[in-house]
Amino acid sequence: MSWRREYISRVEQSRNDNARLLDCMAAMANELEFEYVSCGLRVVLPVPQPSMAVFGNFPDSWHKTYIEKGFVSHDPTFQHGLNSSLPMVWEERWTNDTKPFWDEAARHGLRYGWTVAMRPVSGCIGTFSFARSQNSISVRELDEKEPRMLWNAHAVLASVSKQSLEQLIPEHNRSLSRREKEVMRLTAEGKTASDIGTILFLTERTINFHVANVMAKLGATNKIQAAIKAVMLGMLSGN
C-alpha cells in the first residue's frame, strides 16, 4: 500500500473517534520526526465571537497561554493562512512584531514548525501544523517530507471539518430560495430595499420580508451581516 493510501485509510478508520484520531495524528508526526501536531478550524464569518476548534497534542499550557495572552487575534500562522494557501516554515516568519508570540511558543516546546492553511468549507479556515522543540527544518528535509506533510494536513482537516462543521457553522446547511438569493445578491451590491423592489418588480415590503427570512436562517443581526454570511458560505451561487 502506498503511503498516500495508508494515510487516508488510517484517518478514515479514526473518524468519529477523537482519541483514535489523535493517536493517528501523533503517530504520523512521529514518523516525520515531529513531537507535536495540531489541527485548527476557525470561522471567518462576520460574527461577534467567531467559533474555533483545536485538535492535537500541543501542550495544554500553550493553549492556556494562547488564550490568556490574546494570541488568537494575532497568530502569525493564522494571519498567513488568511492570505496564502502555501505552507510556511515558522523560522522564516520570525520578525520583531511576531517575536512575543514565537518566544512564548518556544517556551512551551513549540520552537520549530510548519503550518499550512486551507479552506475545507466556505466561511472557515483550517490550519494544520507540525512542531518540535529542537532542530530547525532544513530545505533538504522539506524536499523529502513536505509531500507527506501536505497529504496529512488535507486528510486530517477533511475529517475534522466534517465532525466540527455543525458546531462551528450551524448555518452551513441552510438553503435559500431562488428569490432570497436574488434579493441578497443585490443587497450585497449595496442596493436598498426600494432599489431591489424596482429591479425585481416587487414591493419594498416583499423585499424586507425576504431579507428578514434570510437573517433568521443565518442568525444575522442585520441585512449587511446576512449578505456577507451568505456570500462567504457560498450560498448565492446558482439559481
C-alpha positions in Angstrom: 0.0 0.0 0.0 1.4 3.5 -0.9 1.9 6.0 1.9 -1.0 8.1 0.4 -3.5 5.3 0.7 -2.1 4.3 4.1 -2.6 7.8 5.5 -6.2 8.1 4.1 -7.0 4.7 5.5 -5.7 5.5 8.9 -7.6 8.7 9.1 -10.8 7.1 7.8 -10.6 4.4 10.4 -10.3 7.1 13.1 -13.4 9.0 12.0 -15.8 9.8 14.8 -13.3 8.6 17.4 -11.3 11.6 18.6 -8.9 9.6 20.8 -8.1 7.3 17.9 -7.7 10.2 15.5 -5.3 12.0 18.0 -3.2 8.8 18.3 -3.2 8.6 14.5 -2.0 12.2 14.1 0.6 11.8 16.8 1.9 8.7 15.0 2.1 10.5 11.7 4.0 13.4 13.4 6.4 11.0 15.0 7.1 9.2 11.7 8.0 12.6 10.2 10.2 13.4 13.3 8.0 16.0 14.9 6.9 15.9 18.5 3.7 17.9 18.1 0.8 18.2 15.7 -2.3 20.4 15.7 -5.3 20.9 13.5 -7.3 24.1 14.0 -10.6 25.3 12.4 -11.7 28.9 12.7 -14.8 30.6 11.4 -14.2 33.7 9.4 -17.8 34.8 9.2 -18.8 38.3 10.5 -20.0 37.4 14.0 -19.1 39.0 17.3 -17.3 35.9 18.7 -16.1 33.6 15.8 -16.0 30.0 16.8 -12.9 27.9 16.7 -11.9 24.3 17.3 -8.4 22.9 18.0 -7.4 19.3 17.9 -4.0 17.8 18.5 -1.3 17.3 21.1 0.2 20.8 21.5 0.8 21.3 25.3 -2.2 22.3 27.4 0.0 25.0 28.9 0.4 26.5 25.5 -3.4 26.5 24.8 -3.9 28.3 28.2 -1.3 30.9 27.4 -2.6 31.3 23.9 -6.0 32.3 25.2 -4.7 34.4 28.2 -2.4 36.5 26.1 -4.9 37.0 23.3 -2.8 35.4 20.6 -6.0 34.3 18.9 -6.2 37.8 17.4 -2.6 38.0 16.1 -1.4 34.5 15.5 1.1 34.7 12.6 0.2 31.2 11.4 -3.5 32.1 11.1 -2.7 35.5 9.5 -0.6 33.8 6.9 -3.4 31.4 6.2 -5.8 34.3 5.5 -3.6 35.4 2.7 -2.0 32.2 1.3 -2.5 28.5 0.9 1.2 27.9 0.7 2.9 26.2 3.6 5.0 28.3 5.9 8.1 27.4 7.9 7.9 29.2 11.2 11.5 30.3 11.5 11.1 32.1 8.1 8.4 34.2 9.7 10.3 35.4 12.8 10.1 39.2 12.9 10.2 41.8 15.7 6.5 42.2 15.5 5.8 38.4 16.0 8.7 37.8 18.4 6.5 37.7 21.6 4.3 35.0 20.0 7.2 32.9 18.9 9.2 33.3 22.1 6.2 32.2 24.1 5.6 29.2 21.8 9.2 28.2 22.2 8.9 28.2 26.0 6.2 25.5 25.6 8.4 23.4 23.3 7.0 24.7 20.0 10.1 26.3 18.6 10.4 24.9 15.1 7.4 24.2 13.0 5.5 24.1 9.7 1.9 25.2 9.0 -0.4 25.1 6.0 -3.8 26.6 5.7 -6.8 25.6 3.6 -10.5 26.2 3.5 -12.2 22.9 3.9 -15.6 24.7 3.6 -16.7 28.2 2.8 -16.6 30.6 5.7 -14.0 28.5 7.6 -10.2 28.4 7.6 -8.3 25.3 8.7 -4.7 25.3 9.8 -2.5 22.2 10.2 0.8 22.3 12.0 3.8 20.1 12.9 6.2 21.3 15.5 9.2 20.3 17.6 11.4 21.7 20.3 14.8 21.2 18.6 16.3 21.1 15.1 15.3 23.7 12.5 13.6 22.5 9.4 16.1 22.4 6.5 15.4 22.7 2.8 16.5 19.2 2.3 14.1 17.9 4.9 11.2 19.8 3.3 12.1 18.4 -0.1 11.9 14.9 1.4 8.9 15.2 3.7 6.6 18.0 2.6 4.5 15.9 0.2 3.6 13.6 3.1 3.1 16.6 5.4 0.6 18.2 3.0 -1.2 14.9 2.5 -1.6 14.5 6.2 -2.9 18.0 6.5 -5.5 17.5 3.8 -6.7 14.1 5.1 -7.0 15.2 8.8 -8.6 18.6 8.0 -11.2 17.0 5.8 -12.1 14.6 8.6 -12.1 17.1 11.4 -14.1 19.7 9.5 -16.8 17.1 8.8 -17.0 16.4 12.5 -16.9 20.0 13.7 -18.9 21.8 11.0 -22.3 21.6 12.6 -20.9 23.0 15.8 -18.8 25.8 14.2 -21.1 26.9 11.4 -24.7 25.7 12.1 -25.8 27.9 9.2 -23.8 25.9 6.6 -26.7 23.6 5.7 -29.3 26.2 5.4 -30.7 26.7 1.9 -32.0 29.9 0.3 -34.9 30.1 -2.2 -34.2 31.5 -5.6 -35.9 34.8 -4.7 -33.9 35.1 -1.5 -30.7 34.6 -3.5 -31.7 37.3 -5.9 -32.5 39.7 -3.1 -29.3 39.0 -1.2 -27.1 39.3 -4.3 -28.5 42.8 -4.8 -28.2 43.6 -1.1 -24.5 42.6 -1.2 -24.1 45.1 -4.0 -25.3 47.9 -1.7 -28.8 48.2 -3.2 -31.6 49.4 -0.9 -34.9 47.6 -0.4 -36.6 50.2 -2.6 -33.9 49.8 -5.3 -34.3 46.0 -5.2 -38.0 46.2 -5.4 -37.8 48.3 -8.5 -35.3 45.9 -10.2 -37.3 42.8 -9.3 -40.8 44.4 -9.8 -41.7 43.7 -6.2 -42.9 45.8 -3.3 -40.5 47.1 -0.7 -42.5 45.2 1.9 -41.9 42.0 0.0 -38.2 42.6 -0.2 -38.0 43.2 3.5 -39.9 40.0 4.1 -37.3 38.0 2.1 -34.4 39.8 3.9 -35.9 39.0 7.3 -36.2 35.3 6.3 -32.5 35.2 5.3 -31.5 36.9 8.5 -33.4 34.3 10.5 -31.9 31.4 8.6 -28.3 32.7 9.0 -28.6 34.1 12.6 -27.7 37.6 11.3 -28.5 40.7 13.2 -28.8 42.9 10.1 -29.1 42.6 6.4 -25.5 43.5 5.7 -24.3 40.7 8.0 -26.7 38.4 6.4 -25.4 39.3 2.9 -21.8 38.8 3.9 -22.5 35.5 5.6 -24.4 34.3 2.5 -21.5 35.3 0.2 -18.9 33.7 2.4 -20.9 30.5 2.8 -21.2 30.2 -1.0 -25.0 30.4 -0.8 -25.5 32.9 -3.6 -24.2 30.9 -6.5 -26.5 29.2 -8.9 -30.3 29.8 -9.1 
